[in-house]
Amino acid sequence: MAAARKARIERVTKETAVTAQVNIDGRGKTNIKTGLSFIDHLVTSIGKHAMIDITLNGKSNDGIVHHLAEDVAIALAQTIDKALGDRAKIARFGYALIPMDEALAYVSIDLVKRQFLKVELKLTRDSIEGMPREDLEHFARSLVQNLNACTHMVVEYGDNDHHKIEAALKAFAVALRMATGVDSRKGVPSTKGAM
C-alpha cells in the first residue's frame, strides 16, 4: 500500500501565523479561514477541483493584507510539496484549459523539482472583491513559486477580473490533480532517475 500523501506545515512570522494541512488523495473537502473572503474562496476552489483535502487557518499579526495573502499561498504550496514526498509514481505532467463565462485560462504543470513560473492573469481593475489587484497577483505567483515545480498560468482573455483569476486557479487545480495522479507502472518519472 502506498504511503499517505499528507502533510502539515505551520508558518509563523512577525507578520502572520498560517497553519496548512493537506491530503493529496482526498475528496476536495476544505476548511479555510484566513479572514480574507476572496482568498478563502480561491483556496476552496483549488481544493475542490484538485480533489485535495485542505484545512488552512491564517491570521494576520500586522493587519497587512499583502503579507497574509502571500503567506497563505506560501504555506499551501509548501504543504502540497511536502505531501508529494519524492514524487515517485506520479503522472508528473498536468494541464487544463478552463472557461469561466467569458474568461478562458490555461495552466500547464511539470512537477519536476525545478522551480519556474510564468503567470499572466491580465487583471485590469484596481481591486477584486475587496482585494487589491497586486495582492491577488502576488498570491498566484507565491503559490506557484513555492510549489517546487515548473508552472505556466495564463489567462487567454476575459472581461471580468473575478472570472479571470478564478478560471486561472481552477485551471491550476485541475492541472495539479492530473500531475499528482498515481501511475503504479512508474518509478521516478524522469530519465535522470531523480526529480
N, C-alpha and C positions, 0 to 999 in steps of 0.2 A: 504494500500500500504506500502511495506517495506521501511524503511529508506534508503537513498542513501548510498552506501558503498564507500565513497570518503574521502580522507584526503590529507593534505598538511603539509609538515614539512620543516623548514629551519634549517640547521645545520651549524653554523658559528663558526669557531675556529681561532686561530692564524695561523693554517696550511692551512685551506681550507674554502671555502664557497660553500655549496651544498643546493639546493632547489629541493625538490621532491614532485610531486603531482600524485596521483593515483585514478583510478576509477576501483574498483574490477569488476564491472558489465559492463565493456567497451567492445570494439571490437578489442583490441590489437593495437590501434593507439599509436605511440610513437614519441617523440621528445626529443632526448638525445644528450646533448652537454657537454662533460667533458674535451675535449682536448686529451683524450686517446682513439684512434680509436678502439682498440680491446675491451675495456670496453664498449664503445658506442654500438658496435656490439653485445656483450653479453647481455647487458641490453635490447636492442631492441628485441633480440631473446626471452628473458624472457617475455616481454610484449606481443609479437606476439603469443606465444604458450600458455601463461596463459590466454589470452584474457583480459588482464588488460591494460587499457589506462595509459600510463606513460609519464609524462613530467618531465625531470630531467636536471638541469643545475649544473655543478660543475666547480669550479675554484680553482686552487692551489694558495695559498698565499706564499708558501715557495719553490716551484719548485721541491718538492719531490714526485715522482710517488707513492710510497708506501702509503703516507698519503692520497692522492686523491683517490686512488683505495679503500682504507679502508673506507673513509668517504662516498663515493658514495654508497658502499654496506650497511653501517650502516643506512644512510638516507633512502634508498629504502626499506629496511626491516622494519624499524620503521614506515614508512608511510603505508606500507601494514598492519602491525599490528594494527595501529591506525584505518585504514579504516574498519577493521574487527569488531571493537567495542567489544560487549560482546560475539560475535561468536555464538549467538543463531541461530538455524535453519540451520546451515551449515552441510555438509556431515562429516566434521572433518578429515576423513582419505583420503589420496590420494597416489597414487603410479604410477610409469611409468618405463618402460624398453624401452630405446630409442637407436637405432643404428645411427651411422653416419659413413658411409662407413665401414671401418674395425674396428671401435671402438664401444663398447657397454657399456652403463651406466644405472644404475638404481637409483631411488630415491623413498623413502617412507617417507611420512609426516603425523604427527599427530598434528593437530592444537590446542591441549590442551595447556594451558598456563604454561607448564613446559619445560624449555629450556634444550635440549640435542642435541648434534650433533656428527655425525661420518662422516668425509669427507676423502675419499681415491680417489684422482684423478690420481695417478700413472703417473704424468708428469716426463719426463726424461731430456728434453732439458733445457739449462740454460735460454733461453728466447723464447717466442712465440709471433710472430707478434710484435716484438719490446718491449714487456713487460717482465720483469724478472719473471721467474717461481714462485719464492717465493711470488711475489706480486699478481699473479693470484691465487695462492693457498690461500693467505690471503684474497683476495676478496671473494672467495667462502665461506670460513669459517666465515668471518664477516657477510656475507649475511644471512646464516642460523643461526648463533649465535644470531642475533638481531631480528629474526622473532618471538621470543617468542613461540617456538614450538619444537617438537621432530622431528629431520630430520636426515635421513641416506642417504648419497650421495656417491655412489661407482662406479668407473669405473671398469668394469669387465676385459676388455682387450682393446688393441688398439696399433697401431704403431705411429700414427701421434698425437702429443700433441694438436694441434689445434682441431682436431676431438674429442679427449678425453674430453677436458674441455667444448667444445660446446655441445657434447652429454649429459654431466652431467648437464649443466644448462638448456638445453631443457627438460630433464627429470624432473628437478626441477619445471619448468614452467608447464608441463603437470600434474604433481602430485599436484601442488598448485591449478591449475584450478579445478581438481576433488575435492580436500579437501574444497575449498571455495564455492563449489556448494550449492545452497539453496534447502532444503527439507522442504516444508511447514508443513509436518507432525511432524517435530521435534520441541522440545523446546530447552533447553540447552542440547547438545549431550553428556551427561555424567551421569552415575548412581549417582554421587555425587550431581547432581543438580547445579553444578557450574564448570566452566572451571578453 
